[in-house]
Amino acid sequence: MRARRAVDPEVADMTGAAELPRRSGDLVFHEPWERRAFALAVALNRDGQFEWEEFRQNLISAMELGQRKTHTRNHRRVGYYEQWLTALEQTLDDNGIIISGNRYSTD
């Protein structure tokens, strides 16, 4: 059995638009990849790769964009953790940890 590590309150107690999905106080993950995406962001933050507030702001931006796209025709509702991954990619790109494929798009 794995030991449970306490999550930084800055992460666990996010409120407002970026609030983590919960059911009866427990985090909700519908697919295994969602749990891994959450853990990856927490681990990279814990390792000092980025500030949590920067990620949170990128998450809020991703959620706002997802909401706008949902209201246009032919767009499905984007899930919380899909937006989480978008925000994580943006945060890692902003910090030079990865280079996003979108940076060099010729669209």
C-alpha positions as semicolon CSV with decimal commas, in nm:
position;residue;x (nm);y (nm);z (nm)
1;M;0,000;0,000;0,000
2;R;0,133;0,343;-0,091
3;A;0,163;0,610;0,175
4;R;-0,056;0,911;0,111
5;R;0,135;1,238;0,097
6;A;-0,031;1,555;0,206
7;V;-0,105;1,793;-0,078
8;D;0,001;2,152;-0,033
9;P;-0,298;2,355;0,090
10;E;-0,237;2,601;-0,194
11;V;-0,324;2,314;-0,429
12;A;-0,591;2,138;-0,226
13;D;-0,781;2,451;-0,129
14;M;-0,817;2,614;-0,470
15;T;-1,147;2,799;-0,490
16;G;-1,340;2,984;-0,754
17;A;-1,314;2,900;-1,123
18;A;-1,016;2,666;-1,073
19;E;-1,171;2,471;-0,784
20;L;-1,089;2,101;-0,800
21;P;-1,382;1,869;-0,873
22;R;-1,491;1,694;-0,553
23;R;-1,757;1,457;-0,430
24;S;-1,813;1,437;-0,054
25;G;-1,486;1,622;-0,004
26;D;-1,276;1,375;-0,207
27;L;-1,112;1,461;-0,538
28;V;-1,297;1,317;-0,837
29;F;-1,110;1,152;-1,123
30;H;-1,318;0,985;-1,397
31;E;-1,024;0,832;-1,584
32;P;-0,678;0,713;-1,471
33;W;-0,505;0,975;-1,688
34;E;-0,678;1,252;-1,489
35;R;-0,519;1,133;-1,165
36;R;-0,181;1,115;-1,338
37;A;-0,219;1,467;-1,482
38;F;-0,305;1,599;-1,137
39;A;-0,008;1,418;-0,980
40;L;0,229;1,542;-1,250
41;A;0,137;1,906;-1,191
42;V;0,167;1,867;-0,814
43;A;0,504;1,691;-0,844
44;L;0,649;1,950;-1,083
45;N;0,534;2,230;-0,854
46;R;0,675;2,055;-0,549
47;D;1,003;2,018;-0,739
48;G;1,012;2,396;-0,790
49;Q;0,955;2,395;-1,165
50;F;0,682;2,661;-1,141
51;E;0,477;2,862;-0,894
52;W;0,133;2,722;-0,822
53;E;-0,035;3,061;-0,865
54;E;0,102;3,084;-1,218
55;F;-0,047;2,742;-1,298
56;R;-0,378;2,838;-1,133
57;Q;-0,404;3,152;-1,346
58;N;-0,332;2,949;-1,660
59;L;-0,601;2,701;-1,552
60;I;-0,854;2,979;-1,510
61;S;-0,763;3,111;-1,858
62;A;-0,796;2,762;-2,009
63;M;-1,135;2,719;-1,843
64;E;-1,258;3,054;-1,974
65;L;-1,143;2,964;-2,325
66;G;-1,307;2,622;-2,298
67;Q;-1,630;2,783;-2,186
68;R;-1,627;3,026;-2,480
69;K;-1,562;2,740;-2,725
70;T;-1,847;2,538;-2,576
71;H;-2,088;2,817;-2,658
72;T;-1,991;2,814;-3,025
73;R;-2,142;2,550;-3,245
74;N;-1,977;2,214;-3,306
75;H;-1,769;2,223;-2,986
76;R;-1,817;1,966;-2,713
77;R;-1,782;2,059;-2,349
78;V;-1,417;2,040;-2,247
79;G;-1,355;1,844;-1,928
80;Y;-1,183;1,989;-1,622
81;Y;-0,869;1,779;-1,657
82;E;-0,840;1,849;-2,030
83;Q;-0,823;2,214;-1,931
84;W;-0,582;2,115;-1,651
85;L;-0,347;1,967;-1,915
86;T;-0,379;2,278;-2,132
87;A;-0,284;2,493;-1,832
88;L;0,004;2,264;-1,739
89;E;0,140;2,273;-2,094
90;Q;0,115;2,653;-2,098
91;T;0,287;2,680;-1,759
92;L;0,570;2,448;-1,862
93;D;0,607;2,634;-2,191
94;D;0,613;2,971;-2,010
95;N;0,893;2,842;-1,788
96;G;1,100;2,696;-2,074
97;I;1,055;2,339;-1,954
98;I;0,891;2,232;-2,279
99;I;0,836;2,397;-2,613
100;S;0,472;2,381;-2,710
101;G;0,389;2,278;-3,064
102;N;0,160;2,580;-3,078
103;R;0,450;2,821;-3,047
104;Y;0,566;2,762;-3,403
105;S;0,228;2,715;-3,566
106;T;0,190;2,868;-3,911
107;D;-0,192;2,885;-3,895
